[in-house]
Amino acid sequence: MARLNLLEETRFEKVPVSVHSDPTAASLAVAKRIADLIRSKKERGEQAILGLATGATPVRVYAELVRLHREEGLSFQNVVTFNLDEYYPMLPDSEQSYVTFMNRHLFDHVDIERANVHIPDGTLAMEDIHDYCLAYEQKITALGGLDLQILGIGRTGHIGFNEPGSAPNSGTRLVTLDDLTRRDASRDFGGKENVPTKAITMGIGTIFKAREIILMAWNQKKAEIVKKAVEGELSADVPATYLQLSDSVEFVLDEDAASMLTRFDTPWLVKDCVWDRKTIKKAVVWLSQTLKKPVLKLTEDDYNTNGMAQLATEKGPVYHINIDIFNQLQHTITGWPGGKPNADDSQRPERRDPAKKRSIIFSPHPDDDVISMGGTFIRLADQGHDVHVAYQTSGNTAVWDDDALRFVEFATDFAKSQGLDTQKLEALYREARQFIADKKPNQIDTAELLTVKGLIRKGEAIAGARFAGLPDENIHFQNLPFYDRGKYSKALDFEDDIVATMELLQQIKPHQIFAAGDFADPHGTHKVCFDIIHEAMARLRKTEAWTKDCWLWLYRGAWHEFEIHEIEMAVPLSPQEVLRKRHAIFKHQSQKDLPVFPGDDAREFWVRAEERTRETAKRYDGLGMAEYEAIEAFVRWKFEEDEA
């Protein structure tokens, strides 16, 4: 029976999949398998032939292998490695090269023989690449083939640099990189224009020959492409789907990367469910959206023919279920994000007391506040709450160089107009202009340029917060140290950031905290900023009584929204409020038109924000709720003791 249940749960999945609680647990499991292989091979007097990958995904795996070497005596003397790929052209000592990456994360810390390390050569002359790639394949074959190949997966579905269109029998070769792949690498290179357009990669056919293949993926950002690779049809458009043809592959995922697989996303389609309140809401919303029918119009036949017969039987009649879910959705909607005074709050997302709340909006960058929740920000101020905003970082990397020069020119001309000495400003301008002219891709700006760029964004943030209705004393610039430290070191300590955040929270003693809940990229600024807030609150909750009456609300940014079944507070905006929010966003002129880091979306931030909130309103309308111009959505974060 257990085997039958497993088959029912995984019948949509065309490759074996193991799911771990988080990236660390998954990485430790993969590292153990690699270590066990190395040891077993050593016992037999054999070499372990490993295919290795780069990028953020395997970093924890390599860290654990280094720990096993240092603390548990794992030797790499019998290990031979072949890396999947390398950019072309690329110097081996470049910061962006995979030689640098592998040395930094693994090879410099273990006892591997350097002659046993093979990484595609990014310095070859074009006419030498074909023969080099054949020789790379022959080396692998001569050693008996790869014992184990580890892979990540790109958002195009590429494995290695086998981009869409790659053949399943392809060998090591020079390839042209997909535009999305280059955009994803743009931060490492200081802009997409600096990312090489080509790479040398092992082919899919080469990968297939490995005796074991492990594809790893972490975080929500990879969930969509993982679903396509695991459950989709074979397609040259998603090269990872070719792994379905291998009998030796396993996908190792964390819960976030696995979240869109059918057995996790819509489990009622594959097995009997435990129908708790959360699952029922998700299922009914899914059914309503799938059938494009309002919740109150769903019928028993709709339930029975869409995998929800068990729900209808156990919790029915279905109309009672529909009414309950309709009411739950209705009760998330409020025009009073700070709570409505003198009102029954039993069916409202926020408390009525105290009528005037102290609220703090934490903004990871200087514009996330108005882009993500500008309408709610303005509403809180209009309704008389004591609203504060804390800009956690300076955002000084996201200003164009010519904008910085323009502001220095302005400062110089203004000083001249007032009869002030401008020698230092003129010298700074000359030095900055020369630095920019000689600037290498991804080179860190001078301290003076970073200061100018930070001040540009500070001025814009002040203008936006004032427009939203805040007095200057309620505008806080934290300039958390991790942000600038991260420009020089990847090994970060966040203690001073946490202490500074604790001090601000102790000063304000808020009833409400609003924080960015964009966790798709665990290495991104938003996630780091949230972790700092969370740790600060976790410590304060041990000693500070006011924290027990402080609620933490998460908002999302311009790129994507919470799912409807997740939303716990939905703040509707009128057309006039949408316009006010737009004007607040417009105060951030350095981010207008074309920001330095636009992401995958060509739309301007204000357009993204408006269309996202209009889409949320449209979805509520489709479920049978009132029709609004736009809706900003929030989810309440509950600490462990709150859950208990």
C-alpha positions in Angstrom: 0.0 0.0 0.0 2.9 2.4 0.8 4.4 1.8 -2.6 1.0 2.4 -4.2 0.6 5.7 -2.4 4.0 6.8 -3.5 3.1 6.1 -7.1 -0.1 8.1 -6.7 1.8 11.1 -5.3 4.4 11.1 -8.0 2.5 9.9 -11.1 2.9 13.4 -12.7 6.7 13.2 -12.2 8.8 11.7 -14.9 12.1 11.5 -13.0 12.9 10.5 -9.4 12.6 13.5 -7.1 13.8 13.9 -3.5 12.7 16.9 -1.5 14.5 18.4 1.5 13.3 21.0 4.0 15.8 23.6 2.9 18.9 24.2 0.7 21.3 23.3 3.6 19.7 19.9 4.3 19.6 19.1 0.6 23.3 20.2 0.1 24.4 18.1 3.0 22.7 15.1 1.5 24.4 15.6 -1.9 27.8 16.2 -0.3 27.4 13.0 1.7 26.7 11.0 -1.5 29.8 12.6 -3.2 32.0 11.8 -0.1 30.7 8.2 0.1 31.5 7.8 -3.6 35.1 9.1 -3.1 35.7 6.9 -0.1 34.3 3.7 -1.7 36.4 4.3 -4.8 39.5 4.9 -2.6 38.9 1.6 -0.8 38.9 -0.2 -4.2 42.0 1.6 -5.3 40.1 3.5 -8.0 39.7 7.2 -9.0 36.4 9.0 -8.5 35.6 10.9 -11.7 33.3 13.8 -10.8 31.5 16.2 -13.1 31.1 19.6 -11.2 28.9 22.6 -11.6 29.2 26.3 -10.7 26.8 29.0 -9.6 25.0 29.6 -6.3 23.3 26.2 -6.2 26.4 24.0 -5.3 28.1 26.4 -3.0 26.8 24.7 0.2 27.7 21.3 -1.3 31.3 22.4 -1.8 31.4 24.0 1.7 30.4 20.7 3.3 33.0 18.8 1.2 35.6 21.3 2.5 34.4 20.7 6.1 34.6 16.9 5.6 38.1 17.3 4.3 39.3 19.5 7.2 37.4 17.8 10.1 36.8 14.2 9.0 39.8 13.5 6.8 38.0 13.2 3.5 40.9 13.1 0.9 40.6 14.2 -2.7 43.9 12.5 -3.8 41.9 10.0 -5.8 39.5 12.5 -7.3 39.5 13.7 -10.9 37.1 16.5 -11.8 35.6 17.9 -15.0 33.6 21.1 -14.9 30.6 21.5 -17.0 31.3 24.8 -18.6 33.1 28.2 -18.8 32.3 31.5 -20.4 34.1 32.3 -23.7 36.3 34.3 -23.9 37.3 34.3 -20.2 40.7 34.7 -18.5 41.1 32.1 -15.7 42.0 34.8 -13.1 39.0 36.9 -13.9 36.5 37.4 -11.0 33.7 36.0 -13.1 35.6 32.9 -14.3 34.6 29.4 -13.2 38.3 28.7 -12.5 38.1 31.4 -9.8 34.8 30.1 -8.6 36.0 26.5 -8.2 39.3 27.6 -6.6 37.5 29.8 -4.1 34.8 27.3 -3.1 36.6 24.0 -3.3 40.0 23.4 -4.9 42.0 25.8 -2.8 40.8 24.1 0.4 41.2 20.4 -0.3 44.1 18.1 -1.3 43.2 17.5 -4.9 46.0 17.1 -7.4 45.8 20.1 -9.7 46.6 17.9 -12.7 43.4 16.1 -12.0 41.3 19.4 -12.3 39.8 20.0 -15.7 37.8 23.2 -16.5 37.0 24.3 -20.1 39.6 26.9 -21.3 38.1 30.3 -22.0 41.4 31.6 -23.5 41.6 29.5 -26.6 41.8 30.9 -30.1 38.5 30.3 -31.9 40.1 27.9 -34.4 41.4 25.7 -31.6 38.1 25.2 -29.8 36.8 22.3 -31.9 39.8 20.1 -31.3 39.9 21.1 -27.6 36.3 20.0 -27.1 37.0 16.6 -28.7 40.0 16.2 -26.5 37.9 17.1 -23.4 35.5 14.3 -24.3 38.3 11.9 -24.9 39.8 12.6 -21.5 36.5 11.7 -19.8 36.1 8.6 -21.9 39.7 7.4 -21.3 39.1 7.6 -17.5 36.0 5.3 -17.9 33.4 8.1 -17.9 32.0 10.2 -15.1 30.9 8.4 -11.9 28.7 11.3 -10.8 27.6 14.5 -12.5 26.1 17.3 -10.5 23.9 19.9 -12.2 22.0 23.1 -11.5 19.2 24.3 -13.7 18.9 27.7 -15.3 15.6 29.6 -15.8 15.7 28.7 -19.5 15.9 25.1 -18.5 19.5 24.9 -19.5 21.9 22.3 -17.9 25.5 23.3 -18.2 25.2 25.9 -20.9 23.0 23.7 -23.1 20.5 26.3 -24.0 17.1 25.8 -25.6 17.6 24.1 -29.0 20.4 21.9 -27.8 20.3 18.3 -29.1 20.0 15.4 -26.6 23.1 13.7 -28.1 25.3 16.9 -28.1 28.9 16.8 -27.0 31.3 19.4 -25.6 31.2 22.5 -27.8 31.1 26.2 -28.1 27.5 27.6 -27.7 25.7 31.0 -27.9 24.1 32.0 -24.6 20.4 32.7 -24.3 19.5 36.3 -23.6 17.8 35.3 -20.3 20.9 33.5 -19.2 23.0 36.6 -19.8 20.5 38.8 -17.9 20.7 36.4 -15.0 24.5 36.8 -15.0 24.4 40.6 -15.4 25.0 41.5 -11.8 28.2 39.5 -11.7 29.5 41.3 -14.8 28.3 44.8 -14.0 25.6 44.8 -16.7 24.3 42.4 -19.4 26.4 44.2 -22.0 29.5 42.8 -20.3 28.4 39.2 -20.1 30.1 37.0 -22.7 27.8 35.9 -25.5 29.3 32.5 -25.7 30.5 29.6 -23.6 32.2 26.2 -23.8 30.0 23.5 -22.3 29.7 19.8 -21.9 26.9 18.5 -24.1 23.7 16.8 -23.0 25.0 13.6 -24.5 28.2 13.9 -22.4 26.1 14.4 -19.2 23.9 11.4 -20.1 27.0 9.1 -20.0 27.5 9.7 -16.3 26.7 6.7 -14.1 24.8 9.0 -11.7 23.3 12.4 -12.4 22.1 14.7 -9.6 20.3 17.9 -10.6 19.9 20.4 -7.7 17.6 23.3 -7.4 16.8 25.7 -4.5 14.3 28.4 -3.9 11.0 29.6 -5.4 12.8 31.2 -8.3 13.4 27.8 -9.8 10.0 26.3 -9.0 8.4 27.0 -12.4 11.3 25.6 -14.5 11.6 22.6 -12.2 8.0 21.7 -12.8 8.5 21.9 -16.6 11.6 19.7 -16.3 10.1 17.1 -14.1 6.5 17.0 -15.3 6.6 18.5 -18.8 6.8 16.9 -22.2 10.2 16.4 -23.8 11.1 19.6 -25.5 14.2 21.2 -27.1 12.8 24.4 -25.6 13.5 23.1 -22.1 16.8 21.1 -22.4 16.5 19.7 -18.8 13.4 17.7 -19.9 15.9 15.4 -21.8 17.0 14.1 -18.4 13.7 12.2 -18.3 15.3 9.8 -20.8 18.1 8.9 -18.3 17.7 6.0 -15.9 20.5 7.5 -13.7 19.1 10.9 -12.8 17.7 12.3 -9.6 16.4 15.8 -8.9 17.3 17.0 -5.4 15.2 19.9 -4.4 14.3 22.1 -1.4 10.7 22.6 -0.5 10.5 26.0 -2.3 11.9 24.6 -5.6 9.5 21.7 -5.4 6.5 23.9 -4.5 4.9 23.9 -8.0 5.1 20.1 -8.5 1.6 18.8 -8.6 1.9 16.7 -5.5 2.7 19.8 -3.5 0.8 22.6 -5.4 -2.5 20.8 -6.1 -2.2 17.5 -4.0 -5.9 16.8 -4.4 -5.2 15.8 -8.0 -3.0 12.9 -7.0 -4.0 11.7 -3.5 -6.4 12.0 -0.6 -5.8 15.1 1.4 -6.0 16.2 5.0 -8.5 18.9 4.4 -7.5 21.6 6.9 -8.6 25.2 6.6 -5.5 26.3 4.6 -5.8 23.4 2.0 -9.6 23.9 1.6 -9.1 27.6 0.8 -6.3 26.9 -1.6 -8.3 24.2 -3.4 -11.5 26.2 -3.7 -9.7 29.3 -5.0 -7.8 27.1 -7.5 -11.1 25.5 -8.7 -12.7 28.9 -9.1 -9.8 30.3 -11.1 -9.4 27.1 -13.2 -13.1 27.1 -14.2 -13.3 30.9 -14.3 -16.4 30.8 -12.1 -17.1 32.8 -9.0 -16.7 30.9 -5.7 -20.5 31.0 -5.0 -21.3 29.5 -8.4 -19.2 26.3 -8.0 -21.2 23.1 -8.0 -20.8 19.6 -6.6 -20.2 18.4 -10.2 -17.3 21.0 -10.4 -15.8 19.5 -7.3 -16.3 15.8 -8.4 -14.8 16.3 -11.9 -11.7 18.2 -10.7 -10.2 16.0 -8.1 -12.1 17.4 -5.1 -14.8 14.7 -4.6 -13.2 13.8 -1.2 -13.6 17.4 -0.1 -17.2 17.5 -1.1 -17.9 14.2 0.7 -16.0 15.0 3.9 -16.8 18.7 4.3 -19.9 19.3 2.2 -22.4 20.2 1.1 -20.3 22.2 -1.3 -22.4 25.3 -1.1 -21.6 25.6 2.6 -17.9 25.3 1.7 -18.3 28.0 -1.0 -19.9 30.4 1.5 -17.2 29.8 4.0 -14.4 30.5 1.5 -16.3 33.5 0.1 -16.5 34.9 3.6 -12.8 34.3 4.3 -11.9 36.1 1.1 -14.2 39.0 1.8 -12.8 39.4 5.3 -9.3 40.0 3.9 -10.4 43.2 2.2 -10.1 46.3 4.3 -9.8 50.0 3.7 -8.3 50.4 7.1 -4.8 48.8 7.1 -4.1 50.2 10.5 -7.4 48.8 11.9 -10.8 50.6 11.9 -11.5 52.5 15.2 -14.6 51.7 17.2 -15.5 48.8 14.9 -16.0 45.1 15.4 -12.6 43.7 14.4 -13.4 40.0 14.8 -13.7 39.6 11.0 -11.0 42.2 10.1 -7.4 41.5 9.3 -6.1 44.2 11.6 -7.0 45.2 15.2 -9.0 48.3 16.0 -7.0 49.2 19.1 -5.1 51.3 19.5 -6.9 53.5 17.2 -3.7 55.4 16.4 -0.9 52.9 15.8 2.8 53.3 15.4 3.7 51.7 12.1 7.1 51.3 10.5 7.7 50.4 6.9 11.0 48.8 6.2 12.2 49.4 2.7 15.2 47.3 1.6 16.0 49.8 -1.2 15.1 53.5 -1.2 12.0 53.0 -3.4 10.5 49.6 -2.3 8.1 51.3 0.1 6.2 53.3 -2.5 6.6 50.8 -5.4 5.3 47.9 -3.3 2.8 49.4 -0.9 2.6 53.1 -1.8 -1.2 53.2 -1.6 -1.3 51.6 1.8 1.6 53.9 3.0 -0.5 56.9 2.0 -3.6 55.4 3.5 -2.0 54.9 6.9 -0.7 58.4 6.9 -4.1 59.9 5.8 -5.8 57.9 8.5 -3.7 59.5 11.2 -1.3 56.8 12.2 2.2 57.5 13.4 3.9 56.1 10.3 7.7 55.7 10.0 9.8 54.5 7.1 13.2 52.9 7.4 15.4 52.7 4.3 17.6 49.8 5.1 20.3 50.3 2.4 21.6 53.3 0.4 20.8 51.7 -2.9 24.0 53.3 -4.2 24.8 50.6 -6.8 21.6 51.4 -8.7 22.5 54.8 -10.1 23.9 55.5 -13.6 27.4 56.9 -13.7 26.3 59.9 -15.8 23.7 60.8 -13.3 26.3 60.9 -10.6 28.5 63.2 -12.7 25.5 65.4 -13.4 24.9 65.9 -9.7 28.5 66.7 -9.0 28.4 69.3 -11.8 25.2 70.8 -10.3 26.9 71.0 -6.8 29.9 72.7 -8.4 27.8 75.2 -10.4 25.6 76.0 -7.3 28.7 76.5 -5.1 30.1 78.9 -7.8 26.8 80.8 -7.9 27.1 81.4 -4.2 30.7 82.5 -4.4 32.0 79.4 -2.6 35.4 77.7 -3.2 34.9 74.9 -5.7 38.4 73.5 -6.0 37.7 70.3 -4.1 34.5 69.7 -6.1 36.2 70.3 -9.4 39.0 67.9 -8.4 36.4 65.3 -7.4 34.6 65.7 -10.7 37.8 65.3 -12.7 38.8 62.2 -10.8 35.3 60.7 -11.0 35.2 61.3 -14.7 38.5 59.7 -15.3 37.6 56.7 -13.1 34.4 56.2 -15.0 36.2 56.4 -18.3 38.6 53.7 -17.2 36.1 51.6 -15.2 36.2 47.9 -15.7 33.0 45.7 -15.8 31.7 45.2 -12.2 34.4 47.4 -10.8 33.4 48.9 -7.4 33.0 52.7 -7.5 35.2 55.0 -5.5 34.0 56.0 -2.1 33.2 59.5 -3.4 31.1 58.1 -6.3 29.2 55.8 -3.9 28.5 58.7 -1.6 27.1 60.8 -4.5 24.9 57.9 -5.7 23.7 57.2 -2.2 22.8 60.9 -1.7 20.9 60.9 -5.0 18.7 58.0 -3.8 18.4 59.5 -0.3 17.0 62.7 -1.7 14.5 60.8 -3.8 13.4 58.7 -0.9 12.8 61.8 1.2 10.7 63.3 -1.5 8.7 60.1 -1.9 8.1 59.8 1.9 7.1 63.5 2.2 4.7 63.1 -0.7 3.1 60.1 1.2 2.6 62.4 4.2 5.5 61.7 6.5 7.2 64.4 8.6 11.0 64.4 8.2 11.6 63.1 11.7 9.8 59.9 10.8 12.1 59.2 7.8 15.0 57.0 8.9 18.1 56.0 6.8 19.7 52.9 8.3 22.5 52.4 5.7 23.0 48.9 7.1 26.7 48.1 6.9 26.2 44.7 5.2 25.2 46.4 2.0 28.6 48.1 1.4 30.6 45.2 3.0 29.0 42.9 0.4 30.8 44.9 -2.3 34.1 43.7 -1.0 33.5 40.4 0.7 31.1 37.4 0.4 31.7 36.3 4.0 29.4 38.6 5.8 28.6 39.1 9.5 25.2 40.8 10.2 25.5 41.5 13.9 25.9 45.3 13.6 22.9 45.4 11.2 20.8 43.4 13.7 21.8 45.7 16.6 21.0 48.8 14.6 17.6 47.5 13.7 16.9 46.5 17.3 17.8 50.1 18.4 15.4 51.6 15.8 12.6 49.3 16.8 13.1 50.0 20.5 13.0 53.7 19.7 9.7 53.5 17.8 8.0 50.5 19.6 5.7 49.9 16.6 2.3 48.1 16.7 2.8 47.3 13.0 5.9 46.4 11.0 5.7 46.2 7.2 8.6 44.3 5.6 9.5 43.1 2.1 8.5 39.5 1.6 10.3 38.7 -1.6 12.1 35.5 -0.8 12.6 34.1 -4.3 16.3 34.9 -4.3 17.8 33.9 -0.9 20.9 35.8 -1.7 19.1 39.0 -2.6 19.0 42.2 -0.6 15.3 41.8 0.2 15.8 38.4 1.9 18.9 39.6 3.8 16.9 42.7 5.0 14.0 40.5 6.2 16.3 38.1 8.0 17.9 41.1 9.9 14.4 42.3 10.9 13.3 38.8 11.9 16.4 38.3 14.1 16.1 41.7 15.7 12.5 41.0 16.6 13.2 37.5 17.8 15.8 38.9 20.2 13.5 41.8 21.4 10.6 39.4 21.9 12.6 37.8 24.8 12.7 41.0 26.8 10.4 43.7 25.4 6.8 43.6 26.4 5.6 45.8 23.5 6.7 43.2 20.9 3.9 40.9 22.0 1.4 43.4 20.5 3.5 44.1 17.3 2.3 42.4 14.1 4.7 41.9 11.2 3.1 42.2 7.7 4.9 41.2 4.5 4.5 42.9 1.2 5.7 41.9 -2.2 7.6 44.0 -4.8 6.9 45.1 -8.4 7.6 41.7 -9.9 5.1 39.3 -8.5 2.3 39.0 -5.9 1.2 36.6 -3.2 -1.2 33.9 -4.4 -4.8 34.8 -3.6 -5.2 32.0 -1.1 -2.2 33.3 0.9 -3.4 36.9 1.2 -4.5 37.9 4.7 -5.0 41.7 4.2 -6.1 43.2 0.8 -6.1 47.0 0.7 -8.2 48.3 -2.2 -7.1 51.5 -4.0 -9.4 54.0 -5.8 -8.3 55.4 -9.1 -7.2 58.6 -7.3 -5.1 56.6 -4.9 -3.4 54.7 -7.7 -2.5 58.1 -9.2 -1.1 59.4 -5.9 1.0 56.2 -5.6 2.3 56.7 -9.1 3.4 60.3 -8.3 5.2 59.0 -5.2 7.1 56.5 -7.3 7.9 59.3 -9.8 9.9 61.0 -7.0 12.6 58.3 -7.7 13.8 59.9 -10.8 17.1 57.8 -11.0 14.9 54.7 -11.3 12.7 56.2 -14.0 12.7 55.1 -17.6 15.6 52.6 -17.4 17.0 51.6 -14.0 20.5 50.1 -13.7 19.1 46.7 -12.7 15.7 46.3 -14.4 15.5 42.5 -14.1 13.6 40.5 -16.8 10.8 43.0 -17.1 11.1 45.8 -19.6 8.3 47.8 -18.0 9.0 50.8 -15.8 8.6 50.2 -12.0 5.4 52.3 -11.7 3.9 50.4 -14.6 4.8 47.0 -13.1 3.4 48.1 -9.7 0.1 49.3 -11.2 -0.4 46.3 -13.4 0.4 43.9 -10.5 -2.1 45.5 -8.2 -4.8 45.8 -10.9 -4.3 42.1 -11.6 -4.8 41.3 -7.9 -8.1 43.3 -8.0 -9.1 41.4 -11.1 -8.5 38.1 -9.5 -10.6 39.1 -6.5 -13.3 40.2 -8.9 -13.2 36.8 -10.7 -13.7 35.0 -7.4 -16.9 37.0 -6.9 -15.7 39.9 -4.7 -16.4 43.5 -5.3 -14.6 45.1 -8.3 -11.8 47.5 -7.3 -9.3 49.6 -9.3 -6.4 48.0 -7.6 -5.5 46.0 -4.5 -2.2 45.9 -2.5 -1.8 42.5 -0.7 -0.2 41.5 2.6 0.6 38.3 4.5 1.1 38.3 8.2 4.3 36.7 9.4 3.8 34.6 12.5 6.7 33.9 14.9 7.0 30.4 16.2 5.5 31.2 19.6 2.5 32.8 17.8 1.9 29.7 15.8 2.0 27.6 19.0 
